């Protein structure tokens, strides 16, 4: 009887799935919305870089970064309020009012930069809380309440300043440092935006406060039943917006050298909302990230600078911003499966 030798079939080659899964993990962490923004930013930089050799120079990149600082600050806090299910159309007027107050307090207090900044922040807190109180206890829609604030705060800024620029602050070392100083090769204003953005990102992603903000925007009824005091959260969020808008106003004062009631602050609310929407904030609330908003701010800044470098009429920049806002909202509606208004499902 012959002995039969049993042989096992050759083992199948082991597929290396580590790299694809790792790549998918990276892509998932970045997010589809952010990937789209990165792609759009790359296209804008490549296009204008090919048209002008100085566009991608380090000096011009710093110019772009510094130019978007004020918009970036307002867009970051706009992200928070949109996630919470609200909106603030008055941020530009708040920045203008804070700019005027900072310069006037500076000159009236014997050129004290710290007093000027403190006065601006104090005004920012007051108008922010006022917005929150009107929305919460006046039961006024956030869009209407802050639209009223847009007109009111602009009017106050023009009244106290007589409609003209106030003071001159660039004879003070603090304002000079804010406007012209650099740390590690980057303007101080850019570092301020980075620090604020990091702080807000940590707040939203790693704290109970941030989780509650997302919960309120996602479903305010469920959040209330879970024991979250929505009224306090809304008032606090609008107060924080007032503080950051005041900081943006101080930087506007430092950048222009005087308090500006409207020049430099007008239209900032549209830029901030556009950046937040482009960055992935759903205007109904509950979704959005600081990273996406910053990418959108960079995209808007690169586009605006490119159009300026090419000598294209500045009015087209407003057209581009409006178009981008519409595109962002349309994309959101499509992703959420929203029915077209007036059309059958």
C-alpha positions as CSV (number, residue, x, y, z in Angstrom):
1,X,0.0,0.0,0.0
2,X,1.5,3.2,-1.1
3,X,1.6,6.1,1.3
4,X,-0.3,9.1,0.0
5,X,1.4,12.4,0.7
6,X,-1.0,15.2,1.5
7,X,0.2,18.6,0.4
8,X,-1.5,21.9,1.2
9,X,-2.3,24.3,-1.6
10,X,0.0,27.3,-1.9
11,X,-1.0,30.2,0.3
12,X,-2.6,33.1,-1.4
13,X,-0.5,36.2,-1.5
14,X,-1.3,38.6,1.3
15,X,-2.5,41.9,0.1
16,X,-1.0,45.0,1.7
17,X,-4.1,46.9,2.8
18,X,-2.3,49.1,5.3
19,X,-1.5,51.8,2.8
20,X,-4.9,52.1,1.2
21,X,-6.6,52.1,4.6
22,X,-4.2,54.7,5.8
23,X,-4.8,56.9,2.8
24,X,-8.6,56.5,3.3
25,X,-8.1,57.5,6.9
26,X,-6.2,60.7,5.9
27,X,-8.8,61.6,3.3
28,X,-11.6,61.0,5.7
29,X,-9.9,63.2,8.3
30,X,-9.5,66.0,5.8
31,X,-13.1,65.7,4.5
32,X,-14.6,65.9,1.1
33,X,-15.5,69.6,1.5
34,X,-12.0,70.5,2.5
35,X,-10.5,68.5,-0.3
36,X,-12.7,70.5,-2.7
37,X,-11.4,73.8,-1.2
38,X,-7.8,72.7,-1.4
39,X,-8.3,71.8,-5.0
40,X,-9.9,75.1,-5.8
41,X,-7.2,77.0,-3.9
42,X,-4.5,75.1,-5.9
43,X,-6.2,76.0,-9.1
44,X,-6.4,79.7,-8.2
45,X,-2.8,79.8,-7.1
46,X,-1.6,78.0,-10.2
47,X,-3.7,80.2,-12.5
48,X,-2.6,83.6,-11.1
49,X,1.0,82.3,-10.5
50,X,1.3,81.6,-14.2
51,X,-0.1,85.0,-15.1
52,X,2.2,86.9,-12.7
53,X,5.6,85.7,-11.5
54,X,5.4,87.7,-8.3
55,X,2.0,86.3,-7.3
56,X,3.5,83.3,-5.5
57,X,6.4,85.2,-4.0
58,X,6.8,85.0,-0.2
59,X,6.1,88.8,0.1
60,X,2.8,88.5,-1.8
61,X,1.8,85.4,0.2
62,X,2.3,87.5,3.4
63,X,0.3,90.3,1.9
64,X,-2.6,87.9,1.2
65,X,-2.3,86.4,4.7
66,X,-2.4,89.8,6.4
67,X,-5.2,91.0,4.2
68,X,-7.5,88.1,5.2
69,X,-6.8,88.4,8.9
70,X,-9.8,90.6,9.8
71,X,-12.1,88.6,7.6
72,X,-10.7,85.4,9.0
73,X,-11.4,86.4,12.6
74,X,-15.0,87.3,11.8
75,X,-15.5,84.1,9.7
76,X,-14.2,81.9,12.6
77,X,-16.8,83.3,15.1
78,X,-19.4,83.3,12.3
79,X,-18.8,79.6,12.1
80,X,-19.6,79.2,15.7
81,X,-22.9,81.0,15.6
82,X,-24.0,79.2,12.4
83,X,-23.2,75.8,14.0
84,X,-25.4,77.0,16.9
85,X,-28.2,77.6,14.4
86,X,-27.9,81.4,14.4
87,X,-26.4,84.1,12.2
88,X,-24.8,87.5,12.8
89,X,-25.0,90.0,9.9
90,X,-23.8,92.8,12.1
91,X,-20.1,91.7,12.6
92,X,-18.8,94.3,10.1
93,X,-20.6,97.2,11.8
94,X,-19.4,95.9,15.2
95,X,-15.8,96.0,14.0
96,X,-16.3,99.5,12.6
97,X,-17.7,100.7,15.9
98,X,-14.9,99.1,17.9
99,X,-12.4,100.7,15.6
100,X,-13.8,104.1,16.2
101,X,-14.0,103.5,20.0
102,X,-10.4,102.2,20.2
103,X,-9.0,105.3,18.5
104,X,-11.1,107.8,20.4
105,X,-10.3,106.2,23.7
106,X,-6.7,106.1,22.8
107,X,-6.5,109.8,22.0
108,X,-8.7,110.9,24.9
109,X,-6.7,108.9,27.5
110,X,-3.3,110.4,26.7
111,X,-2.3,107.9,24.0
112,X,-3.0,104.8,26.1
113,X,-3.2,101.8,23.7
114,X,-4.3,99.4,26.4
115,X,-7.2,101.6,27.4
116,X,-8.2,102.0,23.7
117,X,-8.2,98.2,23.3
118,X,-10.0,97.6,26.5
119,X,-12.7,100.2,25.5
120,X,-13.2,98.5,22.2
121,X,-13.5,95.0,23.8
122,X,-16.0,96.4,26.3
123,X,-18.2,97.8,23.6
124,X,-17.9,94.5,21.7
125,X,-19.1,92.6,24.7
126,X,-22.1,95.0,25.2
127,X,-23.3,94.9,21.6
128,X,-22.8,91.1,21.5
129,X,-24.9,90.6,24.6
130,X,-27.4,93.0,23.2
131,X,-27.8,91.0,20.1
132,X,-28.2,87.8,22.2
133,X,-30.8,89.4,24.4
134,X,-32.9,90.7,21.5
135,X,-32.8,87.2,19.9
136,X,-33.5,85.2,23.0
137,X,-35.9,87.3,25.0
138,X,-37.2,89.5,22.3
139,X,-37.9,86.3,20.3
140,X,-36.6,88.0,17.1
141,X,-35.2,85.9,14.3
142,X,-31.4,86.1,14.4
143,X,-31.2,87.3,10.8
144,X,-33.6,90.2,11.4
145,X,-32.1,91.1,14.8
146,X,-28.5,91.3,13.5
147,X,-29.7,93.0,10.3
148,X,-31.0,95.7,12.6
149,X,-27.7,95.7,14.4
150,X,-25.9,96.1,11.1
151,X,-27.7,99.4,10.6
152,X,-27.7,100.5,14.2
153,X,-24.0,100.0,15.0
154,X,-23.0,101.6,11.8
155,X,-25.1,104.6,12.7
156,X,-23.7,104.8,16.2
157,X,-20.1,104.6,14.8
158,X,-20.9,107.5,12.4
159,X,-22.6,109.5,15.1
160,X,-19.8,109.4,17.6
161,X,-17.1,110.0,14.9
162,X,-19.0,112.5,12.8
163,X,-18.6,110.1,9.9
164,X,-14.8,110.7,9.7
165,X,-11.7,108.8,10.7
166,X,-10.7,109.4,14.3
167,X,-7.3,109.9,15.9
168,X,-3.9,108.6,14.8
169,X,-2.5,105.6,16.6
170,X,0.7,104.8,14.7
171,X,2.8,106.9,17.1
172,X,2.3,104.2,19.7
173,X,4.5,101.1,20.0
174,X,1.6,98.7,20.7
175,X,-0.4,99.7,17.6
176,X,2.8,99.7,15.5
177,X,3.6,96.2,16.7
178,X,0.1,95.0,15.8
179,X,0.2,96.6,12.3
180,X,3.9,96.0,11.3
181,X,5.4,93.6,13.8
182,X,6.5,90.1,12.8
183,X,7.1,86.9,14.8
184,X,9.0,84.0,13.1
185,X,8.7,85.8,9.8
186,X,4.9,86.1,9.9
187,X,2.9,89.3,10.6
188,X,1.6,89.6,14.2
189,X,-2.0,90.0,12.8
190,X,-1.7,86.5,11.2
191,X,-0.6,85.0,14.5
192,X,-3.6,86.5,16.2
193,X,-5.9,84.8,13.7
194,X,-4.1,81.5,14.1
195,X,-4.3,81.6,17.9
196,X,-8.0,82.5,17.8
197,X,-8.7,79.8,15.3
198,X,-6.9,77.2,17.3
199,X,-8.7,78.2,20.5
200,X,-12.1,78.0,18.8
201,X,-11.3,74.7,17.2
202,X,-10.3,73.2,20.5
203,X,-13.5,74.6,22.1
204,X,-15.7,73.1,19.4
205,X,-14.1,69.7,19.1
206,X,-12.7,68.8,22.5
207,X,-15.0,70.3,25.1
208,X,-18.6,69.8,26.3
209,X,-19.3,73.4,25.4
210,X,-18.5,72.6,21.8
211,X,-20.5,69.4,21.8
212,X,-23.5,71.3,23.2
213,X,-23.2,74.0,20.5
214,X,-23.4,71.4,17.8
215,X,-26.3,69.8,19.6
216,X,-28.2,73.1,19.8
217,X,-27.7,73.7,16.1
218,X,-28.5,70.1,15.1
219,X,-31.8,69.8,17.1
220,X,-32.6,72.5,19.6
221,X,-35.6,70.6,21.0
222,X,-33.5,67.5,21.8
223,X,-30.8,69.8,23.2
224,X,-33.4,71.4,25.5
225,X,-34.7,68.1,26.6
226,X,-31.1,67.0,27.4
227,X,-30.9,69.8,29.9
228,X,-28.8,72.3,27.8
229,X,-29.7,75.9,28.7
230,X,-30.0,77.2,25.1
231,X,-30.7,80.8,26.1
232,X,-27.4,81.1,28.0
233,X,-25.5,79.5,25.2
234,X,-26.9,81.8,22.6
235,X,-26.2,84.9,24.6
236,X,-22.7,83.7,25.4
237,X,-22.0,82.9,21.7
238,X,-23.1,86.4,20.6
239,X,-21.0,87.9,23.4
240,X,-17.9,86.0,22.1
241,X,-18.7,87.3,18.6
242,X,-18.7,90.8,20.0
243,X,-15.3,90.3,21.6
244,X,-13.7,88.9,18.4
245,X,-15.4,91.6,16.3
246,X,-13.9,94.2,18.7
247,X,-10.5,92.6,18.2
248,X,-10.9,92.8,14.5
249,X,-11.8,96.5,14.9
250,X,-8.6,97.1,16.9
251,X,-6.6,95.4,14.1
252,X,-8.4,97.6,11.6
253,X,-7.4,100.7,13.5
254,X,-3.8,99.5,13.7
255,X,-3.7,98.7,10.0
256,X,-5.2,102.0,8.8
257,X,-3.7,104.1,11.6
258,X,-7.0,105.6,12.7
259,X,-10.5,104.7,13.8
260,X,-12.7,103.9,10.8
261,X,-16.5,104.1,11.2
262,X,-17.2,102.3,7.8
263,X,-14.1,102.3,5.6
264,X,-12.5,98.9,5.8
265,X,-15.4,97.3,7.8
266,X,-18.2,97.6,5.3
267,X,-18.9,94.3,3.5
268,X,-17.0,92.2,6.1
269,X,-20.2,90.4,7.1
270,X,-20.7,89.2,3.6
271,X,-17.1,87.9,3.4
272,X,-17.4,86.2,6.8
273,X,-20.7,84.4,5.9
274,X,-19.4,83.4,2.5
275,X,-16.3,81.9,4.0
276,X,-18.2,80.0,6.6
277,X,-20.7,78.7,4.0
278,X,-17.9,77.7,1.6
279,X,-16.1,76.0,4.5
280,X,-18.9,73.6,5.0
281,X,-21.2,75.3,7.6
282,X,-24.8,74.4,7.0
283,X,-26.9,77.5,7.4
284,X,-29.5,75.5,9.3
285,X,-27.0,74.7,12.0
286,X,-25.3,71.7,13.4
287,X,-22.4,71.4,11.0
288,X,-19.2,73.2,10.3
289,X,-15.5,73.3,11.1
290,X,-12.9,76.0,11.7
291,X,-10.5,74.3,9.4
292,X,-12.9,74.4,6.5
293,X,-13.7,78.1,7.2
294,X,-10.0,79.0,7.2
295,X,-9.5,77.2,3.8
296,X,-12.4,79.2,2.4
297,X,-10.9,82.5,3.8
298,X,-7.6,81.6,2.1
299,X,-9.4,80.9,-1.2
300,X,-11.3,84.2,-1.1
301,X,-8.1,86.1,-0.2
302,X,-6.1,84.4,-3.0
303,X,-8.8,85.1,-5.5
304,X,-9.2,88.8,-4.4
305,X,-5.5,89.4,-4.5
306,X,-5.1,87.7,-7.9
307,X,-7.9,89.9,-9.4
308,X,-6.2,92.9,-8.0
309,X,-2.7,92.0,-9.3
310,X,-4.2,91.4,-12.7
311,X,-5.8,94.9,-12.6
312,X,-9.3,93.6,-12.8
313,X,-12.1,96.0,-11.7
314,X,-12.6,95.7,-8.0
315,X,-16.4,95.5,-8.5
316,X,-15.9,92.0,-9.9
317,X,-14.6,90.9,-6.5
318,X,-18.1,91.5,-5.1
319,X,-19.6,89.6,-8.0
320,X,-17.3,86.7,-7.3
321,X,-18.1,86.7,-3.6
322,X,-21.8,86.7,-4.2
323,X,-21.5,83.9,-6.8
324,X,-19.4,81.8,-4.4
325,X,-22.0,82.2,-1.7
326,X,-24.8,81.0,-4.0
327,X,-22.7,78.1,-5.2
328,X,-21.9,77.1,-1.6
329,X,-25.5,77.1,-0.6
330,X,-26.6,75.2,-3.7
331,X,-24.1,72.5,-3.0
332,X,-25.3,72.3,0.6
333,X,-28.9,71.9,-0.5
334,X,-28.0,69.2,-3.0
335,X,-26.0,67.3,-0.4
336,X,-28.9,67.5,2.1
337,X,-31.4,66.4,-0.5
338,X,-33.5,69.5,-0.2
339,X,-36.5,69.8,-2.5
340,X,-36.4,72.6,-5.0
341,X,-38.8,75.4,-3.9
342,X,-42.2,75.2,-5.7
343,X,-41.3,72.0,-7.5
344,X,-42.6,68.5,-6.8
345,X,-40.4,66.0,-5.0
